[in-house]
Amino acid sequence: MMKPEDDLITDPMSDVFTASLWSAPKNERLLVSFINGVRTNAGMTPIVQATVLNPFNIKEFDASKGIILDVRAKDEHDRLYDVEVQISNHPAFPNRMLDYWSETFVSQLKSGMDYTELRQVLSIILTEFRIFQQLENIHNIFEIRAREKPSYVMTDAFQMHVLRVLEVREGDPAKLLQLCRDLRDWLLFFAFGGKLTEAGMSNITDNNPMIQEAYTEMQRFYANPDAREKARQRHRYLVDYNLGMSSSRAEGKVEGKIEIALEMKKEGFDLDMIARLTGLSLEQISQLD
């Protein structure tokens, strides 16, 4: 579900804000802190550097276009990261995540390059909707493993981390205690940074300087009229886009039912049976030729 525009007063889950936050060279340590929260929670060693490869300039950003606002970064070991925020679901969302990952992975290939030179790509996706409801964790990690022996990972080149922010806001609070402190603080910031007052956020910001800096950056961002307007325009674009997608899917379902009803009429099915199975009215069915 998309947020009402009133919630954009200070929304840390706006992809315009996160792109601005993590792309700014002065905020590199914030990006490093977030990535390390993810890595630490996954039992991986921390990084010391994260160089953004696709800097974001909000002044040049056209909010009326469907531009992907991910942040691509490289650490000191040349491992690549694709960090993004997604606030609306799509039936093919897992395939979309794979597309983003593969695009980042393939971007490493150069003429004459040996495949052994390809580095690991970690996708990190913050989601604002219900996804993978069969899974219980807030932080879900996807890898390529052998079905015969799940402990065997075919390659470490692929790794995808899905952080379910909605589960932080509406799920079981006990699940938060299963996360390492840094990742927990970051997810609390994304879940409540735009909803709680500064006093309400103090339990997190007073104990974590990185979150305090991110919270200050968010306030500074939304205090800027131009940045705030870009966020509003981006929100309107995403609302219109999702309404269009929903309408197209609905039209596709109706067309599919009509095709099935036509076939059933040709096969001699009773009209009441066709109506019961397709959901079309008897009047609609009787008009089909």
C-alpha positions in Angstrom: 0.0 0.0 0.0 1.3 3.4 -0.9 1.7 6.1 1.7 -0.6 9.1 1.7 1.2 12.3 0.7 0.9 13.7 4.3 3.3 10.9 5.4 6.0 12.3 3.1 6.7 15.1 5.6 9.6 13.0 6.8 9.7 9.5 5.2 13.0 7.6 5.5 11.6 4.9 3.1 11.5 7.4 0.1 13.9 6.1 -2.5 14.7 9.8 -3.4 15.8 10.3 0.2 17.9 7.1 0.5 19.6 7.7 -2.9 20.5 11.2 -1.7 21.6 10.0 1.7 23.9 7.2 0.6 25.2 8.9 -2.6 26.6 11.9 -0.7 30.4 11.4 -0.2 30.2 12.9 3.3 27.8 10.1 4.2 30.0 7.2 3.1 30.3 6.0 6.7 26.5 5.9 7.0 26.4 3.5 4.0 29.3 1.5 5.4 27.4 1.3 8.8 24.2 0.0 7.1 26.0 -2.5 4.9 27.9 -3.7 8.0 24.7 -4.1 9.9 23.5 -6.5 7.1 26.8 -8.3 6.8 27.2 -8.7 10.6 23.7 -10.1 11.0 24.6 -12.6 8.2 27.7 -13.7 10.0 30.1 -11.9 7.6 33.1 -9.7 8.2 32.6 -5.9 8.2 33.9 -3.7 5.4 35.8 -0.4 5.9 34.9 1.4 2.6 32.0 1.8 0.3 32.5 3.8 -2.8 29.3 4.8 -4.6 29.5 4.0 -8.4 26.3 5.8 -9.5 26.2 9.2 -7.6 22.7 10.7 -7.4 22.0 14.4 -8.1 18.5 15.4 -6.9 18.7 18.6 -8.9 19.0 16.7 -12.1 16.5 14.0 -11.1 13.2 13.9 -13.2 10.6 12.5 -10.8 8.1 12.0 -13.7 10.2 9.2 -15.2 10.5 5.6 -14.0 14.1 5.8 -13.0 15.5 3.1 -10.8 16.9 4.7 -7.6 19.3 2.1 -6.4 22.7 2.8 -5.0 25.6 0.8 -6.3 28.7 0.7 -4.3 32.1 -1.2 -4.2 34.0 -2.1 -1.1 37.8 -2.3 -0.5 37.8 -5.9 -1.9 35.9 -4.9 -5.1 32.8 -6.7 -4.0 29.7 -4.9 -5.4 26.5 -3.9 -3.6 23.1 -2.9 -5.0 21.1 -1.2 -2.3 17.5 -0.2 -3.0 14.1 0.6 -1.4 10.9 -0.9 -2.7 7.6 0.4 -1.3 5.1 -1.4 -3.6 4.8 -5.0 -4.6 4.5 -6.6 -8.0 3.6 -10.2 -9.0 7.0 -10.6 -10.6 9.0 -8.9 -7.9 11.5 -11.8 -7.3 12.3 -11.8 -11.0 12.8 -8.0 -10.9 15.2 -8.4 -8.0 17.2 -11.0 -10.0 17.2 -8.6 -13.0 18.8 -5.9 -10.9 21.3 -8.3 -9.4 22.3 -9.7 -12.8 22.7 -6.3 -14.3 25.1 -5.4 -11.6 27.0 -8.7 -11.9 27.3 -8.4 -15.7 28.5 -4.8 -15.5 31.8 -6.2 -14.3 32.5 -8.0 -17.6 35.1 -6.4 -19.9 36.5 -7.6 -23.2 39.1 -10.4 -22.6 38.2 -10.6 -18.9 38.6 -13.9 -17.1 35.5 -15.1 -15.3 37.6 -15.7 -12.2 37.9 -12.0 -11.9 34.2 -11.5 -11.3 33.5 -10.3 -7.8 30.6 -11.1 -5.4 27.4 -9.0 -5.8 25.2 -8.5 -2.8 21.7 -7.1 -3.4 20.2 -5.4 -0.3 16.5 -4.6 -0.6 14.4 -2.8 1.9 10.7 -3.6 1.4 7.6 -1.8 2.6 5.1 -4.5 1.7 4.3 -8.1 2.6 6.6 -10.5 0.8 7.8 -14.0 1.4 5.0 -14.6 4.0 6.1 -18.2 4.3 9.3 -17.0 5.9 9.6 -15.8 9.5 12.7 -13.7 9.6 12.9 -9.9 9.1 16.2 -10.4 7.4 16.0 -13.1 4.7 19.1 -14.2 2.9 19.0 -16.0 -0.5 21.9 -17.9 -2.0 22.5 -20.6 -4.6 22.6 -23.9 -2.7 22.5 -27.6 -3.6 19.1 -29.3 -2.9 20.9 -32.5 -2.1 23.1 -30.8 0.5 21.8 -27.3 1.4 25.0 -26.5 3.3 26.9 -26.6 0.0 26.9 -23.1 -1.7 27.6 -23.4 -5.5 29.1 -19.9 -5.6 29.3 -16.9 -3.3 29.0 -14.6 -6.3 25.2 -14.4 -5.7 23.7 -13.2 -2.4 20.4 -11.4 -1.9 19.3 -9.8 1.4 15.6 -8.8 1.8 14.9 -6.6 4.8 11.1 -6.6 5.6 10.5 -3.2 7.1 6.8 -3.8 7.4 7.5 -6.7 9.7 9.4 -4.3 12.0 6.5 -2.0 12.1 3.6 -4.5 12.4 5.1 -7.9 13.1 6.3 -9.7 16.2 8.6 -7.4 18.3 10.5 -10.4 19.5 11.9 -10.9 16.0 13.8 -7.7 16.4 15.8 -9.2 19.2 17.1 -11.8 16.8 18.9 -9.1 14.8 22.3 -7.7 15.6 22.1 -4.2 17.2 23.3 -2.2 14.2 20.9 -3.7 11.8 18.1 -3.5 14.3 18.8 0.2 14.8 18.8 0.9 11.1 15.5 -1.0 10.5 13.9 0.9 13.4 15.0 4.1 11.8 13.4 3.1 8.5 10.3 1.9 10.1 9.7 4.7 12.6 12.0 7.6 11.7 9.2 9.4 9.9 6.5 8.6 12.4 8.0 9.2 15.9 9.1 12.6 17.3 12.7 13.3 18.0 12.1 12.4 21.6 10.5 9.2 20.6 13.5 8.3 18.5 16.0 9.2 21.2 16.3 5.7 22.5 17.9 4.8 19.2 19.7 8.0 18.2 21.2 8.6 21.7 22.9 5.2 21.6 23.9 5.0 17.9 25.7 8.0 16.4 25.2 6.6 12.9 21.4 6.6 13.3 21.6 10.1 14.8 23.4 11.3 11.7 20.9 9.6 9.4 18.0 11.1 11.3 19.6 14.6 11.1 20.1 14.1 7.3 16.5 13.1 6.9 15.3 16.3 8.7 17.7 18.4 6.6 16.5 16.7 3.4 12.8 17.3 4.1 13.4 20.9 5.3 14.6 21.7 1.8 11.6 22.7 -0.3 13.1 21.5 -3.6 14.0 18.0 -2.2 10.6 17.7 -0.5 8.8 18.6 -3.8 10.9 16.0 -5.6 9.8 13.4 -3.0 6.2 14.4 -3.5 6.5 14.1 -7.3 8.2 10.8 -7.1 5.4 9.5 -4.8 2.7 10.7 -7.2 4.5 9.0 -10.1 4.7 5.7 -8.2 1.0 5.9 -7.2 0.0 6.5 -10.8 2.3 3.7 -12.1 0.9 1.2 -9.6 -2.7 2.2 -10.4 -2.0 1.7 -14.1 -0.4 -1.7 -13.4 -3.4 -2.8 -11.3 -5.8 -1.7 -14.0 -3.9 -3.6 -16.7 -3.8 -6.7 -14.6 -7.6 -6.4 -13.9 -8.3 -6.0 -17.7 -6.1 -9.0 -18.4 -8.0 -11.1 -16.0 -11.4 -10.2 -17.6 -10.0 -10.9 -21.1 -8.8 -14.3 -19.9 -12.2 -15.1 -18.4 -13.9 -14.1 -21.7 -11.6 -16.4 -23.7 -12.4 -19.3 -21.3 -16.1 -18.6 -21.5 -16.0 -18.6 -25.3 -14.3 -22.0 -25.3 -16.8 -23.4 -22.8 -19.7 -22.2 -24.9 -18.2 -23.9 -28.0 -17.9 -27.1 -25.9 -21.6 -26.9 -25.0 -21.3 -26.0 -21.3 -24.4 -24.8 -19.6 -24.5 -21.0 -19.2 -25.1 -21.2 -15.5 -22.0 -23.4 -15.1 -19.9 -21.0 -17.2 -21.0 -18.1 -15.0 -20.2 -20.0 -11.8 -16.8 -21.0 -13.0 -15.7 -17.7 -14.6 -17.5 -15.1 -12.5 -19.0 -13.5 -15.6 -22.7 -12.6 -15.7 -25.2 -14.5 -17.7 -25.8 -11.4 -19.8 -22.0 -11.1 -20.6 -21.8 -14.8 -21.5 -24.9 -14.7 -23.7 -23.4 -11.8 -25.8 -20.2 -13.8 -26.5 -19.9 -15.2 -30.0 
